[in-house]
Amino acid sequence: MDVKKITIKHLTENGFDGLFSDECGCKIDDLFPCGVAGVECCQPGYEQLETPQDFDFAIGSEKRFAKTLKVEYDQENRVFNCSGLSHEFIGYFAGTGDSRVVESEVFAANGNLIDVLEFPAPGEAIPSVEEIAASFSKKLPSMRDERGSNA
């Protein structure tokens, strides 16, 4: 096993997106484009939300969440799994009849409750993941300053 394969294995097993230094960065799928495998200045890092002008991506030390909210419906457990915009949370059905909603409690990294998001789901209606994502995405950006250390 060579240094490149060892590096890819380590990065993948530990959830990193690539390597970076003060000079450059590279993703797992294109490691060492500089041709210098195993340079001492490289450190494991994560793809960043902010990409400098004239670059396709940036790798840095801070783990960041996606720029958009991804929502998936888990039919077996009847919950919406939501991640992105610096948050991860679950949307669940609350209430009955016409007052039934999909509700999500969003917490900061320090455990403090930031807000409770709701989307109408009267009767037995199951909103689409697109509807939930659109509704919750509108509220989440206004909570950016309340994220605590989850930034």
C-alpha positions in Angstrom: 0.0 0.0 0.0 1.4 3.4 -1.0 1.2 6.7 0.8 -1.7 7.9 -1.4 -3.8 4.8 -0.6 -3.1 5.1 3.1 -4.0 8.7 3.0 -7.3 8.1 1.2 -8.2 5.3 3.6 -7.5 7.5 6.6 -9.4 10.5 5.2 -12.4 8.4 4.2 -12.6 6.5 7.5 -12.5 9.7 9.5 -15.0 11.7 7.5 -12.6 14.2 5.8 -13.1 15.6 2.3 -9.5 16.2 1.4 -6.2 17.8 2.4 -5.2 21.5 2.7 -2.2 23.7 3.6 -1.5 27.4 3.5 -0.7 27.0 -0.2 -3.3 24.7 -1.6 -6.0 22.1 -1.1 -7.2 18.9 -2.8 -10.2 16.6 -2.6 -10.0 12.9 -1.9 -10.9 12.1 -5.6 -7.9 14.1 -6.8 -5.2 13.9 -4.1 -1.7 15.3 -4.6 -2.3 17.1 -7.9 0.9 19.0 -6.8 2.8 15.7 -7.3 4.1 15.7 -3.8 2.5 12.8 -1.9 2.7 12.9 1.9 4.0 16.5 2.2 4.4 17.5 5.9 2.5 20.7 5.4 -0.8 19.0 4.4 -3.5 18.4 6.9 -6.9 16.6 6.7 -9.8 19.0 6.1 -13.4 19.5 5.0 -14.9 21.1 2.0 -15.9 24.7 2.9 -19.1 26.5 2.1 -17.3 29.6 1.0 -15.2 29.2 -2.1 -12.7 31.9 -3.1 -13.2 33.6 -6.4 -11.5 31.7 -9.3 -11.6 28.4 -7.4 -13.9 25.4 -7.7 -13.7 24.4 -4.1 -12.0 25.1 -0.8 -10.7 22.7 1.9 -10.3 23.9 5.5 -10.1 22.8 9.1 -13.7 23.5 10.0 -16.5 21.0 9.2 -19.3 22.8 7.5 -22.8 21.7 6.4 -24.3 22.0 3.0 -25.5 25.3 1.5 -28.9 23.8 1.1 -31.3 21.9 3.3 -31.6 18.2 2.3 -34.8 16.5 3.4 -35.5 12.8 3.2 -38.7 11.1 4.3 -38.3 7.9 6.4 -41.6 6.1 5.7 -40.9 3.3 8.2 -40.4 5.7 11.1 -42.7 8.5 9.7 -40.1 11.2 10.2 -38.3 13.7 7.9 -34.5 13.7 8.3 -33.2 17.2 7.6 -29.6 18.3 7.3 -27.8 21.3 5.9 -27.6 25.1 6.5 -25.4 24.3 9.5 -28.1 22.1 11.2 -29.2 18.5 11.5 -32.7 17.7 12.9 -35.7 15.5 12.5 -39.2 16.6 11.5 -42.0 14.5 13.1 -45.8 14.6 13.0 -47.5 16.4 15.9 -51.1 17.1 16.6 -54.2 15.6 15.1 -56.9 16.5 12.5 -56.7 20.0 11.0 -54.1 21.1 13.5 -51.6 18.3 12.6 -48.1 19.6 11.6 -44.6 18.4 10.8 -42.7 19.8 13.7 -38.9 20.1 14.2 -37.0 21.3 17.2 -33.7 22.9 16.2 -30.9 23.0 18.7 -27.5 24.8 18.8 -24.4 22.8 19.3 -24.4 23.8 23.0 -27.8 22.1 23.4 -29.9 25.3 23.6 -33.2 25.2 21.7 -33.0 27.7 18.9 -36.5 27.4 17.4 -39.4 25.0 16.6 -40.2 24.8 12.9 -43.7 23.8 11.8 -45.3 22.9 8.4 -49.1 22.2 8.1 -50.0 18.5 7.5 -53.7 18.3 8.2 -55.5 15.0 8.3 -53.3 12.2 6.9 -51.5 14.4 4.4 -47.8 13.8 4.1 -46.1 16.9 2.7 -43.4 16.4 0.0 -39.8 16.7 0.9 -39.6 19.7 -1.4 -42.4 21.5 0.5 -40.7 20.8 3.9 -37.2 21.9 2.5 -38.6 25.1 1.1 -40.5 26.0 4.2 -37.8 25.2 6.7 -35.1 26.7 4.5 -36.8 30.1 4.7 -36.7 30.1 8.5 -33.2 28.6 9.0 -31.1 31.5 7.5 -32.7 33.8 10.1 -31.3 31.6 12.8 -27.7 31.9 11.7 -26.7 34.2 14.5 -28.3 31.8 17.1 -26.4 28.7 16.1 -23.9 28.8 19.0 -20.8 26.8 18.3 -22.6 24.8 15.5 -21.2 27.3 12.9 
